[in-house]
Amino acid sequence: MKDDSLPSGLRPETLAVRVAIERSQYGEHSEALYLTSGFVQPDAATSAERFASGEGYTYARTSNPTVTSFEKRLAALEGTEAAIGAASGMGAILMMIMGLLKSGDHVILSRSMFGSTLNLFGKEFGKFGVETTFVSQTDVDEWRAAVRPNTRLLFAETPTNPLTEVCDIAALAEIAHAAGALLAVDNAFATPLLQRPVELGADIVMHSGTKYLDGQGRVMAGALCASQQLVTEKFAPIVRTAGMVLSPFNAWVVLKGMETLGVRVKAQCDNALTVARWLEAQPQVARVFYPGLPSHPQHELAMRQQNGLGGGVLSFELRGDSPEAARAKAFHVIDSCRVLSIATNLGDTKTIISHPATTSHGRLTEAQRQGAGISQGTIRVAVGLEHPEDVQDDLLRGLGSLTQ
Ligand SMILES: *Cc1c(COP(=O)(O)O)cnc(C)c1O
């Protein structure tokens, strides 16, 4: 038999199509979907041994071969020793909180993070005595000043939703490690094709597989990528007991989605840059937020940290008088679209348009929303794979008929 173990040094595009568990005895070329919750044990002694050690397959809340394939592939892409799947991105964050923190511990978070993340830490885990300080996304000194003796975790997201603010991962890793804390990075927007946070010093990479990893808007999924020790000792026991487990079917869909991650994300970045440049030239648009534009405040950092690419998400702000007028204009632009979808998601092949102030960030208080820099005139576009000029024409339907 020939040696078909993968050689070392393979590049991300290759890892994305090749890394998985070994083929079954049937030699299937496409990865198998093991849609089973339980596993037959050869005898009672082996069953006892597997239950005691946690090794081998017993029950799908503990592990499933398709989920293992997803975890191996994602860990290979992120450059971490291990990864562990979760039912959703938020499920992955819940696993991280339960695995790492206890009452009295302190966390530092950017106030521009994903809305549900802010609520999970500030509101839900505040109830259990986890203290959270919210700081500026971009001001490294604010992060440093927020450190306390009980700080256990710094959690960053870059670029952020929807204003694409970029933070300096390497600088935050230094602050975390000097404080004896860990740095976790939400890499859902950038994907490992643009940025690999562990190479910049992060300890944990969190993913919403629902977004670019699936890439076709089909299933919910999440994951944490980290050292084998963190996964085995801190995270796996939580999934096993708390049950925010990734379904094998969803794992399989995302596993296959990852095979096209490289080509999709590069095309989406190109399309987004084209649309962002065009939007900057439109008279009705006050400001465009996109890391690939030289006008972006952290453009240079973003290009250095993100492999020279701006990502697939951009936002823009309409010239507004009052908040009510700005909201009416934003709704007009959104409702005039005939190609773009009004939907909650991003990273899909189909371009999605949304109004963050009344959707993803609608549960925040007005003060939190303003702290995050989101106004009633802010529109987010998660650019897909349509021709960029069709996206522009669709936006122009509403922009061109706005009364100034
Ligand atoms: C969507 C998203 C999440 C949450 O992921 P779900 O899969 O929806 O639970 C977290 N962070 C970011 C940046 C996201 O876009």
The ligand as a Gaussian input file, in Angstrom:
#p B3LYP/6-31G(d) Opt

LIG

0 1
 C      -22.542000      35.380000      14.028000
 C      -21.443000      35.759000      14.910000
 C      -21.307000      35.193000      16.173000
 C      -22.294000      34.198000      16.722000
 O      -22.316000      33.042000      15.966000
 P      -23.660000      32.122000      15.823000
 O      -23.186000      30.995000      14.985000
 O      -24.696000      32.973000      15.172000
 O      -24.052000      31.741000      17.192000
 C      -20.245000      35.605000      16.956000
 N      -19.356000      36.505000      16.514000
 C      -19.439000      37.061000      15.291000
 C      -18.422000      38.041000      14.854000
 C      -20.489000      36.722000      14.448000
 O      -20.594000      37.277000      13.247000

